[in-house]
Amino acid sequence: MMLGTAQAANALEISAETDGTCKLKNESAGKVIYRGDCCIKQTVKKDMTVWSIKMGSADPMLFAGKGTHYMHGPEDVSFSDHGNSDTFAWGDFALKVKEH
């Protein structure tokens, strides 16, 4: 979403941060847990990417991985890049983030 692969490949560590909107949903229950502003931070170290998504006053949610495979704590997470928005999906949950 924010950092290009060529940018990241040429640096030991590179970070980008932007404001956006987020929607966290329990898909199986059909219930939206959070919808609103968020801070999206992406850090790339060698071939590993860490996303930090801060929604409201809650602690940031962290996702680490590469390509389409990420982890959130012990949970496997699938990642989809849609240009200026991304989706993280794990278990019954989906987090959609979009840059402003």
Secondary structure, 3 states (H helix, E strand, C coil): CCCCHHHHHCCCEEEEEEEEEEEEEECCCCEEEEEEEEEEEEEEECCEEEEEEEECCCCCEEEEEECCEEEECCEEEEEEECCCEEEEEECCEEEEEEEC
